[in-house]
Structures are given as structure tokens and as C-alpha cells.
Amino acid sequence: MDQTACNGKLKLELKQKDPIRVAPEEETEKGHYLLCNLDQNIAVIMRTIYLYKSQQKGNEDAVKVVKESLAKVLVPFYPLAGRLTISPEGKLIVDCTGEGPLFVEAENNCSLLQILGLASADPMVLKNLVYDFPGAKNIIETPLFTVQVTKFSCGAFAVGIAMNHCMADGLSAVEFMNSWGETARGLPLSIPPYIDRTLLKARDPPIIEFPHNEFLDIPDISNTHELYEEEEMVYRSFYFNTEKLGRLKNTSLVDGGLTKCTTFESLTALVWRSRCKALRMHPDQQTKLLFAVDGRSRFDPNLPKGFFGNGIVLTNALSTAGELLENPLSYAVELVQGAIKLVTDSYMRSAIDYFEVTRARPSLNGTLLVTAWSRLPFHSPDFGWGETIYTGPVGLPEKEVALFLPGGDDRKGINVHLGMPVSAMKIFEEEIEQI
């Protein structure tokens, strides 16, 4: 299959071979594999690319190395070789068929620098580096996992991954990719996967001990839905270097209400507050903040090292837009801190049981959902060509989502990606530039 993308001068010509299945190298366990309640609400496809320079080593063997090591690493990570289905209880589970993920070999006419140039003008160009299974009508028909290896004219190559989020959170995905790289280099796994998710089963009977406002459906009294419908959506990225992040933390502490805060807390508070102002929310408009907290060290006992799955729990903060904007930034920071403190073993068990009883889905009305890749312990997967020159998600965030990515050559800065109606983005930019 051929695909093209163009920026007016350079035309990307991508040639894909037909997809094949890469099964585990050895016989693996068959049958049904439990997905716990923390997995159920996030059955969406995560698309990620890993770009590698050629250096002295060309890309001639890239496809062979990546494919053969995939077959090996799928033995310990065997659920990724199955397919998604529905249990008799109406929940998502994995049918461990051992058929393996779809694997696509591709090549294009661009150099790595050229495609990065195209992507700077249109980030959606990078979607060409990830194989999207055509014709799926729903998430059950969509493969759990696909891989595309794309060779560039300069000798560089890309590994593009599409994985269902119900299989892994960010940390588990990072550990899987690192294990894959270790396998390609003939090394033992530094963190073998722990794949038993029965640790996170609901209690019998379920015990709901907390309000779970992450599921709260907020009335839109500010008519923000109309704003989204009437105006063009624009997407922007805002870079915060370490100096600007330091100023932001100082601003959060300057009124004396707080003695300390983290970069994540202060940046999340700023984006939440500024977005409410940009969307011209009514002062009485209730607004919700959602973000994931890693529960691995918060469960009692802690989840085992190498736990493969979703060890994250969505936490939340609520405020009216008026309270956010009338108070200093420290007010919003305290709300973020309170949301983090909320996440205890009891709270997470309650959230698991809440889903067991209600089968609820988080509502995103009046909501900002922050997804922070900047907090992941990224060590680029090395297939034998060294570390990546770029790792990141593919595609644009949903209108309720702000995506935090590592930024700068040292990866110590943060890029904030989000989309808003064009008039709102202008106000948001003015707010951000005041820091």
C-alpha cells in the first residue's frame, strides 16, 4: 500500500508491505487473561514512534532484528500476542490465541531530517509511521498491538507502535519496550514482567468508601460546547524550559500559602486555570481536573516490580471557574496536591469496586485531563542502533486533554500540547506568556 503526504514542496511517499503476524517464538499459555477494572476504562489505542539514526550502522538489518526480537520478547509478554474479547460478565478480557501482533515493513523516500521538517509543519505526518488496522468497526475488532518498521532513505529507521491502553500504562509500555531492546541485543531482561492482574480484582462484596468525582457529569452552563462547534480548533505547543518552570514554582509559593510544590503540580495548576479563563467559563461553572497517579507504590502491599498492566488510578479535583481565577495560583496548586494525596490503597480499592458496581465511565464535561509523559522514566529502547533521537506519541490530543512531553536537548523542559477554539487559544497564550 502506498501513502503520500506533502508540504507543498516535498512529497512523502510511503510504501508498505502487506502485514504479517509475528507469533511468539515458543509455545505460550492459552486461554483467557484477566483485565482488571483499572484496565477497563482506557481501552483506547496509544500510538508511539521511536526514531533511530543510522550512525555507522545502516538500516539494512533493522526489520530482521526488530521482528526476530519481537518473537522472542512475546514469550514472557504473551498476552500481547492475543486478541481482545468480551467476558460473560461483559468485561474486556484477552483471548490468548498466540497468533501474535500485526507487523508491517515500510520504506519511504525521505531522510530523517526531511520527515522531521514535515512533522514540524504538520504533526499528523508522523501517523504514516504507525500501522493503523483498516476496517475495524470497534475496539474489539482492532488489534491489541501492531508494529511498523519504516526505513528512511538516509539509513535511519522508525519503529511505530499502536498498543491498546488496556494492556499497559505508560510505565509498563516503557518497560516492555526496554525489554524488547534488551532481547534484540541478546541481553537478559533487567525487569521481567509480572503479568498476573488478579492482584487488582474487585473485592467480594465490593466496598465503596469514597466519592468518585472522576465520574461526575458536569452541566455545561458556560456553553463551551457551542464554542467548540462554532470555531476552528487549533493545536499549539508551549515550551517551558527549566528557568521558566522555576519561575512558575516560585509564583506558586509567593503568596505564602504553600511551602513547597513540584513542577507537575504548578504546571498542571497553571494550565487548568488558564484554560478556564481562555474558554470564558462562567464563574459558577464547575470544572474538573483529571490526571493519573501511579499506584504501584501506593497499594498495600506495593505492586510487584515489573507489574505489567495499568497500575495507574485517575484522581480528580473540583472547583468553580470563579474560585480558580479569583484566587492566586497557589489555590489551584493546593487542589492538585489534594488530588494526589487522595490516592491511597483504600481509595484505589474503592475505585476498583466502584467500577465493579456501576460500570461507570469518566465524564469529560467541563473537564481538563492532563496526560504527563514528562513523568515517565524514559530510557530509549536500544535495538542495537543506540538510543532514539526522538520518542513520542503520534496524533493530536482530544479537546479535553493537555499532553505534557519532555522538551529540550536535555529533556528537562516540558512541552505542553493542547487544542482549543481559535479565540480561546489566543487568550490561553496570553496567560502562559505572563510566566
BELFENWO-V598221 format. One record per backbone hydrogen bond with DSSP energy under -1.0 kcal/mol. CO is the residue of the C=O (numbers start at 1). NH is the residue of the N-H. Records with the same first field share a line. If there is no record, write none. Layout:
CO->NH + NH
This chain:
1->16
3->14
5->12
10->7
12->5
13->109
14->3
15->107
20->103
31->96
33->94
36->39
39->42
42->44
44->165
46->163
47->394
48->161
49->392
50->159
51->389
52->157
54->57
59->62
61->65
62->66
63->67
64->68
65->69
66->70
67->71
68->72
69->73
70->74
71->25
72->75
73->77
77->80
78->81
79->82
81->100
83->95
85->93
87->90
91->87
93->85
94->33
95->83 + 97
101->22
102->147
103->20
104->149
105->17
106->151
107->15
110->153
111->115
112->116
113->117
114->118
115->119
116->120
117->121
118->122
122->125
123->126
124->127
125->128
126->129
127->130
144->164
145->102
146->162
147->104
148->160
149->106
150->158
151->108
152->155
156->152
157->52
158->150
159->50
160->148
161->48
162->146
163->46
164->167
169->173
170->174
171->175
172->176
173->177
174->178
175->179
176->180
177->181
178->182
179->183
180->184
181->185
182->187
183->186
194->308
197->200
198->201
212->215
213->216
219->221
223->227
224->228
225->229
226->230
227->231
232->422
234->420
236->418
238->416
240->414
241->245
242->246
243->247
244->248
245->249
246->250
247->251
248->252
250->254
253->256
262->266
263->267
264->268
265->269
266->270
267->271
268->272
269->273
270->274
271->275
272->276
273->277
274->278
275->279
276->281
277->280
282->285
283->322
285->321
287->319
288->368
289->317
290->370
291->315
293->313
295->298 + 299
296->303
304->307
306->194
309->169
311->295
313->293
315->291
317->289
319->287
320->324
321->325
322->326
323->327
328->331
329->333
330->334
331->335
332->336
333->337
334->338
335->339
336->340
337->341
338->342
340->343
342->344
344->348
345->349
346->350
347->351
348->352
349->353
350->354
351->355
352->356
353->357
354->358
355->359
364->367
366->288
368->290
369->402
371->404
372->375
373->376
376->378
390->51
392->49
398->401
400->369
402->371
403->417
404->373 + 374
405->415
407->413
408->411
413->407
414->240
415->405
416->238
417->403
418->236
420->234
421->425
422->426
423->427
424->428
425->429
426->430
427->431
428->432
429->433
431->434
432->435
